[in-house]
Amino acid sequence: MTGLKVSTGAACSKLLGIGGYRPRRVVDNAEICTLIDSSDEWIRTRSGIIERRWASPDETVQMMSVAASRKALERAGIEAPQIDTVIVSTVTHLYQTPAVATTIASELGAKGAAAFDISAACAGFCYATAMADSFIRSGASKYVLIIGVERLSDLTNKHDRSTAFLFADGAGAAVVGPSEVPGVGPVVWGSDGDQALLIQQTASWDRALSASEDSDGMALWPTLRMEGNPVFKWAAYTMSKTAAEALDAAGVSPDDLDVFVPHQANMRITDAMFKALKLPEQVVVGRDIAYQGNTSAASIPLAIEALLESGQAHSGQTCLIIGFGAGLVYAGQVILIP
Ligand SMILES: CC(C)(COP(=O)(O)OP(=O)(O)OC[C@H]1O[C@@H](n2cnc3c(N)ncnc32)[C@H](O)[C@@H]1OP(=O)(O)O)[C@@H](O)C(=O)NCCC(=O)NCCS
C-alpha cells in the first residue's frame, strides 16, 4: 500500500482583522449593589471594574457573534464566502446541540465552512487562535473565523457577592489567514482538572431539572460559582510563569514587547502579571475590564479592539495574550496585532 497523501499549508498565519460587539445596556456598580452587600468603592479597588454590559434578550450569542464577525471580516478585507472554518468559544450558549458556529457561519454567508464550538472558558480565544494557526499551517484551512462570545449574565447569580459584579456579556471575533511572516507565536497551554471545582456551574442540567420537579415548582437555574481567592492566586502567580514561557517560545524579550493583553479577569491580576513579567513601562496594557467586566472568551479580542480604536495600539505590533479560567485551563501566545 502506498502512503496516504497529506496536506500542507501556508508557512505562517496571522490575525487579519478583529472586531467586537458590546451590548447596549450599561450596568454600573450602583445597580449591582442593589442586589449584593457591597459598594462602588470595594468593587473598583478589588476588581478595577467601574461598569459592565449585560445583553438584552435580542442580543443573543448568535446576534453578538455575527455583529463582531462582520466587523472583523470588513477590517480583514475578507468576504464571508472565503471563510472555510468557524471556531466559536463559548460556555454560555444554552443549547447543548447544535453548535452555534454552524448557524453563525450560515448567517454570515460562510456557507459550507467547517464549524464547531469549543469549551475553554476564559482561555477560549487563545485556544481558538492556536487551532486556527495550526489548521492554516497544516493546510486544513485557509481563512479561519474565531469568535469568543458570552452571555455570562444568564449564568450569574445576581445575589452572589463573589461573582455578581464580575461577569458580563459581549463578543469578539478575529479572522486568521495565511501569512509569509510569523503572526502567531507558539502556544503554551494546558489544564489542571484537579482544580476544576474552583469555578463551576452549581448543578448539571439533569440535576437542575429533577430538582425543579421535586421542589414547589421553583426552578433551580444553574449559575457559576467561584472560589475567588485561590483563583486569584493561581492566575496572578502561575499564569505569570505561563506568560513568560509564551514570550520565550516566541523569542520575544520583555523589552521587545509592545502590547500585553491578558484575559480581563481582574485589574489586580493584570497588574500582578505585568510586575511579575518585569515588563517595561512603555508596554501598552489592555485594561478593558474597567468598562466591560469579565466577558470570559470575549475579553481578549474586545480589549485588543479597544486599544486599536483608542490609538494606543497599532497594526503590526507584538502583543502577548494569555487566557485562563474554569477547568482550570490556560493558553498564551505572542501575536502580531492585525
Ligand atoms: C472575586 C475577587 C475580586 C474577590 O477579591 P478578594 O480580594 O479575593 O476578596 P476575598 O474573597 O478574599 O474577600 C475579602 C473581603 O471582602 C469581602 N467581600 C467579598 N466579596 C465582596 C463584595 N462583593 N463586596 C464587598 N465585600 C466583599 C469578604 O467578605 C472579605 O471580608 P473579610 O476580610 O471581612 O472576611 C477576587 O478573588 C478575584 O478577582 N478572583 C479571581 C477572579 C477571576 O479571575 N475569575 C475568573 C477567572 S476566569
The ligand as a Tripos MOL2 file, in Angstrom:
@<TRIPOS>MOLECULE
LIG
   48    50     1     0     0
SMALL
NO_CHARGES

@<TRIPOS>ATOM
      1 C1        -13.5170   37.8880   43.3530 C.3       1 LIG1
      2 C2        -12.3780   38.7560   43.8760 C.3       1 LIG1
      3 C3        -12.4480   40.1480   43.2770 C.3       1 LIG1
      4 C4        -12.5250   38.9020   45.3920 C.3       1 LIG1
      5 O1        -11.4330   39.6670   45.8850 O.3       1 LIG1
      6 P1        -10.5720   39.1260   47.1230 P.3       1 LIG1
      7 O2         -9.5900   40.1590   47.4010 O.co2     1 LIG1
      8 O3        -10.0680   37.7580   46.7540 O.co2     1 LIG1
      9 O4        -11.6710   39.0560   48.2490 O.3       1 LIG1
     10 P2        -11.9320   37.9020   49.3200 P.3       1 LIG1
     11 O5        -12.8510   36.8790   48.7490 O.co2     1 LIG1
     12 O6        -10.6260   37.4360   49.9060 O.co2     1 LIG1
     13 O7        -12.7040   38.7290   50.4170 O.3       1 LIG1
     14 C5        -12.0830   39.8280   51.1040 C.3       1 LIG1
     15 C6        -13.1210   40.5020   51.9880 C.3       1 LIG1
     16 O8        -14.0900   41.1820   51.1460 O.3       1 LIG1
     17 C7        -15.4050   40.7040   51.4430 C.3       1 LIG1
     18 N1        -16.1490   40.6410   50.1980 N.ar      1 LIG1
     19 C8        -16.2290   39.6100   49.3060 C.ar      1 LIG1
     20 N2        -16.9880   39.9620   48.2620 N.ar      1 LIG1
     21 C9        -17.3940   41.2270   48.4960 C.ar      1 LIG1
     22 C10       -18.1650   42.1360   47.7770 C.ar      1 LIG1
     23 N3        -18.7000   41.8360   46.5780 N.pl3     1 LIG1
     24 N4        -18.3580   43.3620   48.2820 N.ar      1 LIG1
     25 C11       -17.8320   43.7240   49.4620 C.ar      1 LIG1
     26 N5        -17.0700   42.8980   50.2030 N.ar      1 LIG1
     27 C12       -16.8540   41.6650   49.7110 C.ar      1 LIG1
     28 C13       -15.1980   39.3500   52.0470 C.3       1 LIG1
     29 O9        -16.3090   39.0140   52.8860 O.3       1 LIG1
     30 C14       -13.9330   39.5450   52.8430 C.3       1 LIG1
     31 O10       -14.2490   40.2320   54.0310 O.3       1 LIG1
     32 P3        -13.4180   39.9630   55.4050 P.3       1 LIG1
     33 O11       -11.9950   40.3820   55.0850 O.co2     1 LIG1
     34 O12       -14.0980   40.8290   56.3880 O.co2     1 LIG1
     35 O13       -13.5270   38.4960   55.6660 O.co2     1 LIG1
     36 C15       -11.0080   38.1170   43.5580 C.3       1 LIG1
     37 O14       -10.8120   36.9800   44.3420 O.3       1 LIG1
     38 C16       -10.8590   37.7250   42.1270 C.2       1 LIG1
     39 O15       -10.8700   38.5490   41.2340 O.2       1 LIG1
     40 N6        -10.6170   36.4270   41.8670 N.am      1 LIG1
     41 C17       -10.3270   35.9280   40.5570 C.3       1 LIG1
     42 C18       -11.4650   36.1600   39.6470 C.3       1 LIG1
     43 C19       -11.2370   35.5460   38.3530 C.2       1 LIG1
     44 O16       -10.2230   35.7570   37.7720 O.2       1 LIG1
     45 N7        -12.2040   34.7800   37.9240 N.am      1 LIG1
     46 C20       -12.3290   34.2430   36.6740 C.3       1 LIG1
     47 C21       -11.1470   33.6180   36.1510 C.3       1 LIG1
     48 S1        -11.7210   33.4880   34.6760 S.3       1 LIG1
@<TRIPOS>BOND
     1     1     2 1
     2     2     3 1
     3     2     4 1
     4     2    36 1
     5     4     5 1
     6     5     6 1
     7     6     7 2
     8     6     8 1
     9     6     9 1
    10     9    10 1
    11    10    11 2
    12    10    12 1
    13    10    13 1
    14    13    14 1
    15    14    15 1
    16    15    16 1
    17    15    30 1
    18    16    17 1
    19    17    18 1
    20    17    28 1
    21    18    19 ar
    22    18    27 ar
    23    19    20 ar
    24    20    21 ar
    25    21    22 ar
    26    21    27 ar
    27    22    23 1
    28    22    24 ar
    29    24    25 ar
    30    25    26 ar
    31    26    27 ar
    32    28    29 1
    33    28    30 1
    34    30    31 1
    35    31    32 1
    36    32    33 2
    37    32    34 1
    38    32    35 1
    39    36    37 1
    40    36    38 1
    41    38    39 2
    42    38    40 1
    43    40    41 1
    44    41    42 1
    45    42    43 1
    46    43    44 2
    47    43    45 1
    48    45    46 1
    49    46    47 1
    50    47    48 1
@<TRIPOS>SUBSTRUCTURE
     1 LIG1         1 GROUP 0 **** ****
